[in-house]
Amino acid sequence: MHELSIAQNIAKIVHQEYLKGNFQSDIQVVHFSAGRMNAIIPESLLLNFNIVKRNYNEMKQAELIIAEKEIIIKCNVCLREYVIQEPVFYCQNCGSSNISILQGKEMYVEDFEL
């Protein structure tokens, strides 16, 4: 269950940025993006975030909004790009397994709203 450590990291990152900004209002919304290759279960991440946020006064009422990024691959042979649903990494056009992953591995806090 890696969602707990991800929730802890989200809260820590947001808390550090909040302190840097010297804000006076509480955080209302945290926007988080994660590629599907990270195999995050959104419901589990939300549950863990709702527990972890209690440790931060400015985040106690914050809502976590998760944007899941699709997996996009590019064939290095025929140069076609595809969104894939399943982790089957081959070109649907030419069958080559010589592909690059263009999107789907990222994981980051986009921003937060006060």
MDTraj code that builds the backbone (N, CA, C; nanometers):
import mdtraj as md
import numpy as np

residues = "MET HIS GLU LEU SER ILE ALA GLN ASN ILE ALA LYS ILE VAL HIS GLN GLU TYR LEU LYS GLY ASN PHE GLN SER ASP ILE GLN VAL VAL HIS PHE SER ALA GLY ARG MET ASN ALA ILE ILE PRO GLU SER LEU LEU LEU ASN PHE ASN ILE VAL LYS ARG ASN TYR ASN GLU MET LYS GLN ALA GLU LEU ILE ILE ALA GLU LYS GLU ILE ILE ILE LYS CYS ASN VAL CYS LEU ARG GLU TYR VAL ILE GLN GLU PRO VAL PHE TYR CYS GLN ASN CYS GLY SER SER ASN ILE SER ILE LEU GLN GLY LYS GLU MET TYR VAL GLU ASP PHE GLU LEU".split()
xyz = np.array([
    [0.0835, -0.1167, 0.0000],
    [0.0000, 0.0000, 0.0000],
    [0.0892, 0.1246, 0.0000],
    [0.1320, 0.1656, -0.1180],
    [0.2197, 0.2812, -0.1285],
    [0.1435, 0.4129, -0.1257],
    [0.0113, 0.4083, -0.1231],
    [-0.0684, 0.5305, -0.1189],
    [-0.0462, 0.6096, 0.0099],
    [-0.0179, 0.5418, 0.1198],
    [0.0082, 0.6128, 0.2456],
    [0.1341, 0.6984, 0.2327],
    [0.2415, 0.6424, 0.1804],
    [0.3651, 0.7213, 0.1673],
    [0.3473, 0.8334, 0.0650],
    [0.2684, 0.8102, -0.0375],
    [0.2413, 0.9169, -0.1348],
    [0.1615, 1.0280, -0.0684],
    [0.0599, 0.9930, 0.0095],
    [-0.0201, 1.0934, 0.0807],
    [0.0666, 1.1739, 0.1763],
    [0.1576, 1.1074, 0.2458],
    [0.2486, 1.1775, 0.3372],
    [0.3373, 1.2751, 0.2611],
    [0.3864, 1.2322, 0.1447],
    [0.4713, 1.3202, 0.0643],
    [0.3937, 1.4384, 0.0081],
    [0.2707, 1.4157, -0.0358],
    [0.1875, 1.5256, -0.0849],
    [0.1696, 1.6296, 0.0259],
    [0.1305, 1.5849, 0.1435],
    [0.1080, 1.6765, 0.2551],
    [0.2355, 1.7522, 0.2921],
    [0.3474, 1.6825, 0.2921],
    [0.4753, 1.7461, 0.3266],
    [0.5128, 1.8526, 0.2234],
    [0.4982, 1.8203, 0.0957],
    [0.5306, 1.9158, -0.0114],
    [0.4410, 2.0391, -0.0013],
    [0.3107, 2.0177, 0.0142],
    [0.2171, 2.1292, 0.0231],
    [0.2462, 2.2133, 0.1473],
    [0.2735, 2.1485, 0.2582],
    [0.3057, 2.2202, 0.3824],
    [0.4302, 2.3080, 0.3642],
    [0.5342, 2.2534, 0.3032],
    [0.6571, 2.3305, 0.2815],
    [0.6321, 2.4513, 0.1908],
    [0.5547, 2.4320, 0.0849],
    [0.5246, 2.5431, -0.0057],
    [0.4347, 2.6466, 0.0625],
    [0.3458, 2.5998, 0.1445],
    [0.2580, 2.6889, 0.2203],
    [0.3412, 2.7787, 0.3124],
    [0.4371, 2.7197, 0.3818],
    [0.5224, 2.7972, 0.4715],
    [0.6075, 2.8978, 0.3946],
    [0.6562, 2.8585, 0.2776],
    [0.7363, 2.9509, 0.1953],
    [0.6559, 3.0731, 0.1535],
    [0.5269, 3.0514, 0.1267],
    [0.4418, 3.1603, 0.0797],
    [0.3907, 3.2507, 0.1894],
    [0.4117, 3.2107, 0.3137],
    [0.3679, 3.2909, 0.4278],
    [0.2196, 3.3292, 0.4168],
    [0.1368, 3.2326, 0.3786],
    [-0.0059, 3.2544, 0.3606],
    [-0.0771, 3.2624, 0.4954],
    [-0.1918, 3.3270, 0.4960],
    [-0.2718, 3.3391, 0.6171],
    [-0.3988, 3.2542, 0.6118],
    [-0.4449, 3.2203, 0.4916],
    [-0.5667, 3.1401, 0.4744],
    [-0.5332, 2.9915, 0.4741],
    [-0.6317, 2.9110, 0.5081],
    [-0.6140, 2.7660, 0.5053],
    [-0.6220, 2.7135, 0.3622],
    [-0.5657, 2.5987, 0.3419],
    [-0.5686, 2.5329, 0.2113],
    [-0.7040, 2.4651, 0.1947],
    [-0.7683, 2.4892, 0.0813],
    [-0.8994, 2.4317, 0.0529],
    [-0.8910, 2.3117, -0.0405],
    [-0.8023, 2.3212, -0.1411],
    [-0.7923, 2.2169, -0.2434],
    [-0.6465, 2.1933, -0.2777],
    [-0.6103, 2.0666, -0.2926],
    [-0.4767, 2.0278, -0.3397],
    [-0.4970, 1.9501, -0.4701],
    [-0.4276, 1.9949, -0.5760],
    [-0.4353, 1.9280, -0.7059],
    [-0.3104, 1.8417, -0.7236],
    [-0.3338, 1.7146, -0.7522],
    [-0.2255, 1.6165, -0.7647],
    [-0.2428, 1.5403, -0.8954],
    [-0.1329, 1.5218, -0.9695],
    [-0.1347, 1.4452, -1.0937],
    [-0.0496, 1.3207, -1.0793],
    [-0.1009, 1.2114, -1.1342],
    [-0.0274, 1.0850, -1.1284],
    [-0.0538, 1.0053, -1.2553],
    [0.0535, 0.9583, -1.3171],
    [0.0412, 0.8727, -1.4332],
    [-0.0065, 0.7345, -1.3926],
    [-0.0780, 0.6705, -1.4823],
    [-0.1349, 0.5385, -1.4523],
    [-0.0299, 0.4308, -1.4282],
    [0.0927, 0.4518, -1.4740],
    [0.1970, 0.3521, -1.4504],
    [0.2352, 0.3438, -1.3027],
    [0.1969, 0.4430, -1.2251],
    [0.2266, 0.4408, -1.0817],
    [0.1334, 0.3485, -1.0045],
    [0.0301, 0.3000, -1.0714],
    [-0.0646, 0.2043, -1.0111],
    [-0.1233, 0.2545, -0.8796],
    [-0.1595, 0.3818, -0.8788],
    [-0.2217, 0.4394, -0.7599],
    [-0.3707, 0.4068, -0.7614],
    [-0.4209, 0.3678, -0.6472],
    [-0.5646, 0.3469, -0.6312],
    [-0.6191, 0.4775, -0.5732],
    [-0.6908, 0.5565, -0.6558],
    [-0.7352, 0.6894, -0.6103],
    [-0.8122, 0.6880, -0.4784],
    [-0.9001, 0.5913, -0.4599],
    [-0.9787, 0.5863, -0.3363],
    [-0.8886, 0.5671, -0.2147],
    [-0.7881, 0.4839, -0.2294],
    [-0.6940, 0.4602, -0.1200],
    [-0.6106, 0.5848, -0.0917],
    [-0.5682, 0.6535, -0.1975],
    [-0.4909, 0.7761, -0.1793],
    [-0.5756, 0.8821, -0.1092],
    [-0.7012, 0.8966, -0.1493],
    [-0.7898, 0.9936, -0.0851],
    [-0.8088, 0.9615, 0.0632],
    [-0.8325, 0.8362, 0.0926],
    [-0.8496, 0.7940, 0.2315],
    [-0.7252, 0.8259, 0.3142],
    [-0.6091, 0.7907, 0.2618],
    [-0.4839, 0.8167, 0.3337],
    [-0.4558, 0.9659, 0.3477],
    [-0.4834, 1.0430, 0.2428],
    [-0.4625, 1.1872, 0.2509],
    [-0.5519, 1.2481, 0.3585],
    [-0.6759, 1.2023, 0.3663],
    [-0.7687, 1.2557, 0.4664],
    [-0.7232, 1.2256, 0.6092],
    [-0.6465, 1.1224, 0.6258],
    [-0.5894, 1.0909, 0.7575],
    [-0.4644, 1.1756, 0.7824],
    [-0.3762, 1.1803, 0.6849],
    [-0.2482, 1.2511, 0.6987],
    [-0.2673, 1.4015, 0.7150],
    [-0.3636, 1.4589, 0.6448],
    [-0.3817, 1.6049, 0.6479],
    [-0.4163, 1.6566, 0.7871],
    [-0.4655, 1.5713, 0.8736],
    [-0.5006, 1.6118, 1.0108],
    [-0.3790, 1.6597, 1.0895],
    [-0.2596, 1.6219, 1.0438],
    [-0.1360, 1.6616, 1.1119],
    [-0.0920, 1.8035, 1.0771],
    [-0.1637, 1.8685, 0.9849],
    [-0.1262, 2.0021, 0.9390],
    [-0.2448, 2.0956, 0.9572],
    [-0.2301, 2.1943, 1.0432],
    [-0.3411, 2.2857, 1.0740],
    [-0.3991, 2.3524, 0.9504],
    [-0.3134, 2.3947, 0.8586],
    [-0.3599, 2.4676, 0.7406],
    [-0.4281, 2.3773, 0.6375],
    [-0.4210, 2.2460, 0.6573],
    [-0.4712, 2.1513, 0.5578],
    [-0.5897, 2.0689, 0.6070],
    [-0.6349, 2.0936, 0.7268],
    [-0.7360, 2.0059, 0.7878],
    [-0.8650, 1.9953, 0.7071],
    [-0.9009, 2.0987, 0.6337],
    [-1.0244, 2.0971, 0.5542],
    [-0.9975, 2.0756, 0.4051],
    [-0.8745, 2.0521, 0.3699],
    [-0.8374, 2.0433, 0.2281],
    [-0.8953, 1.9204, 0.1592],
    [-0.9329, 1.9407, 0.0349],
    [-0.9807, 1.8330, -0.0512],
    [-0.8685, 1.7997, -0.1503],
    [-0.8427, 1.6723, -0.1703],
    [-0.7427, 1.6288, -0.2676],
    [-0.8131, 1.5942, -0.3979],
    [-0.7701, 1.6579, -0.5056],
    [-0.8234, 1.6273, -0.6383],
    [-0.7115, 1.5607, -0.7177],
    [-0.7405, 1.4398, -0.7642],
    [-0.6406, 1.3596, -0.8351],
    [-0.6702, 1.3592, -0.9846],
    [-0.5713, 1.3951, -1.0637],
    [-0.5817, 1.3866, -1.2095],
    [-0.4959, 1.2694, -1.2550],
    [-0.5601, 1.1679, -1.3097],
    [-0.4865, 1.0521, -1.3602],
    [-0.4438, 1.0783, -1.5044],
    [-0.3165, 1.0589, -1.5312],
    [-0.2617, 1.0786, -1.6655],
    [-0.2536, 0.9441, -1.7366],
    [-0.3072, 0.9397, -1.8572],
    [-0.3062, 0.8165, -1.9350],
    [-0.1637, 0.7784, -1.9750],
    [-0.1466, 0.6535, -2.0119],
    [-0.0163, 0.6072, -2.0601],
    [-0.0137, 0.6277, -2.2110],
    [0.0816, 0.7056, -2.2552],
    [0.0984, 0.7306, -2.3985],
    [0.2352, 0.6760, -2.4389],
    [0.2356, 0.5932, -2.5420],
    [0.3611, 0.5386, -2.5932],
    [0.3830, 0.5870, -2.7361],
    [0.5080, 0.5832, -2.7776],
    [0.5438, 0.6168, -2.9156],
    [0.6318, 0.5052, -2.9681],
    [0.5973, 0.4557, -3.0860],
    [0.6781, 0.3523, -3.1503],
    [0.8017, 0.4178, -3.2107],
    [0.9184, 0.3649, -3.1800],
    [1.0431, 0.4193, -3.2339],
    [1.0726, 0.3681, -3.3745],
    [0.9879, 0.2778, -3.4256],
    [1.0057, 0.2239, -3.5604],
    [0.9168, 0.2993, -3.6588],
    [0.7846, 0.2984, -3.6349],
    [0.6931, 0.3643, -3.7291],
    [0.6497, 0.5034, -3.6821],
    [0.6917, 0.5452, -3.5625],
    [0.6708, 0.6788, -3.5060],
    [0.5257, 0.7115, -3.4694],
    [0.4405, 0.6118, -3.4626],
    [0.3019, 0.6358, -3.4210],
    [0.2949, 0.6476, -3.2686],
    [0.1972, 0.7250, -3.2214],
    [0.1729, 0.7414, -3.0780],
    [0.0367, 0.6818, -3.0435],
    [0.0288, 0.6203, -2.9240],
    [-0.0943, 0.5566, -2.8792],
    [-0.1168, 0.5800, -2.7311],
    [-0.2426, 0.5897, -2.6949],
    [-0.2827, 0.5810, -2.5550],
    [-0.3124, 0.4346, -2.5316],
    [-0.2501, 0.3770, -2.4287],
    [-0.2764, 0.2363, -2.3994],
    [-0.3493, 0.2246, -2.2662],
    [-0.4406, 0.1301, -2.2588],
    [-0.5177, 0.1075, -2.1364],
    [-0.4522, 0.0016, -2.0488],
    [-0.3994, -0.0991, -2.1117],
    [-0.3356, -0.2097, -2.0408],
    [-0.1841, -0.1974, -2.0551],
    [-0.1099, -0.2483, -1.9607],
    [0.0366, -0.2400, -1.9704],
    [0.0944, -0.3418, -2.0695],
    [0.0542, -0.3266, -2.1967],
    [0.1073, -0.4094, -2.3053],
    [0.1853, -0.3134, -2.3940],
    [0.3161, -0.3237, -2.3889],
    [0.4009, -0.2232, -2.4512],
    [0.4548, -0.2675, -2.5863],
    [0.3693, -0.2552, -2.6856],
    [0.4101, -0.2807, -2.8239],
    [0.3275, -0.1904, -2.9142],
    [0.3775, -0.1681, -3.0323],
    [0.3100, -0.0815, -3.1287],
    [0.1906, -0.1552, -3.1887],
    [0.0766, -0.0923, -3.1862],
    [-0.0442, -0.1503, -3.2428],
    [-0.0410, -0.1487, -3.3950],
    [0.0456, -0.0680, -3.4529],
    [0.0542, -0.0563, -3.5981],
    [0.1496, -0.1592, -3.6582],
    [0.2743, -0.1625, -3.6074],
    [0.3752, -0.2499, -3.6689],
    [0.4158, -0.3678, -3.5801],
    [0.3698, -0.3684, -3.4537],
    [0.4003, -0.4800, -3.3637],
    [0.5347, -0.4708, -3.2947],
    [0.6090, -0.3656, -3.3183],
    [0.7408, -0.3505, -3.2577],
    [0.7290, -0.3271, -3.1065],
    [0.8241, -0.3799, -3.0319],
    [0.8308, -0.3508, -2.8882],
    [0.9330, -0.2406, -2.8594],
    [0.9861, -0.1814, -2.9638],
    [1.0808, -0.0699, -2.9523],
    [0.9991, 0.0589, -2.9378],
    [0.9549, 0.0847, -2.8160],
    [0.8683, 0.1998, -2.7897],
    [0.9282, 0.2890, -2.6819],
    [0.8773, 0.4107, -2.6771],
    [0.9118, 0.5050, -2.5703],
    [0.7839, 0.5411, -2.4974],
    [0.7932, 0.5590, -2.3683],
    [0.6779, 0.6024, -2.2900],
    [0.6836, 0.7542, -2.2811],
    [0.5833, 0.8196, -2.3393],
    [0.5794, 0.9654, -2.3425],
    [0.5106, 1.0247, -2.2203],
    [0.4132, 0.9524, -2.1674],
    [0.3364, 1.0010, -2.0530],
    [0.2849, 0.8814, -1.9754],
    [0.2704, 0.8996, -1.8461],
    [0.2122, 0.7945, -1.7632],
    [0.2953, 0.7584, -1.6421],
    [0.4191, 0.8124, -1.6350],
    [0.5057, 0.7814, -1.5216],
    [0.5133, 0.8955, -1.4205],
    [0.4593, 1.0122, -1.4557],
    [0.4742, 1.1298, -1.3713],
    [0.3916, 1.1202, -1.2434],
    [0.4348, 1.1972, -1.1452],
    [0.3635, 1.2065, -1.0176],
    [0.4089, 1.3365, -0.9520],
    [0.3140, 1.4307, -0.9338],
    [0.3529, 1.5592, -0.8771],
    [0.2324, 1.6355, -0.8233],
    [0.2588, 1.7259, -0.7297],
    [0.1594, 1.8204, -0.6807],
    [0.1572, 1.9344, -0.7803],
    [0.0405, 1.9559, -0.8414],
    [0.0282, 2.0661, -0.9385],
    [0.0240, 2.2004, -0.8685],
    [-0.0700, 2.2130, -0.7755],
    [-0.0843, 2.3376, -0.6997],
    [-0.1835, 2.3170, -0.5867],
    [-0.2073, 2.4227, -0.5131],
    [-0.3108, 2.4173, -0.4098],
    [-0.3829, 2.5505, -0.4075],
    [-0.5074, 2.5456, -0.3590],
    [-0.5920, 2.6645, -0.3517],
    [-0.6191, 2.6987, -0.2065],
    [-0.6219, 2.8279, -0.1791],
    [-0.6515, 2.8756, -0.0437],
    [-0.7987, 2.9105, -0.0322],
])
top = md.Topology()
chain = top.add_chain()
for i, resn in enumerate(residues, 1):
    res = top.add_residue(resn, chain, resSeq=i)
    for name in ("N", "CA", "C"):
        top.add_atom(name, md.element.get_by_symbol(name[0]), res)
traj = md.Trajectory(xyz[None], top)
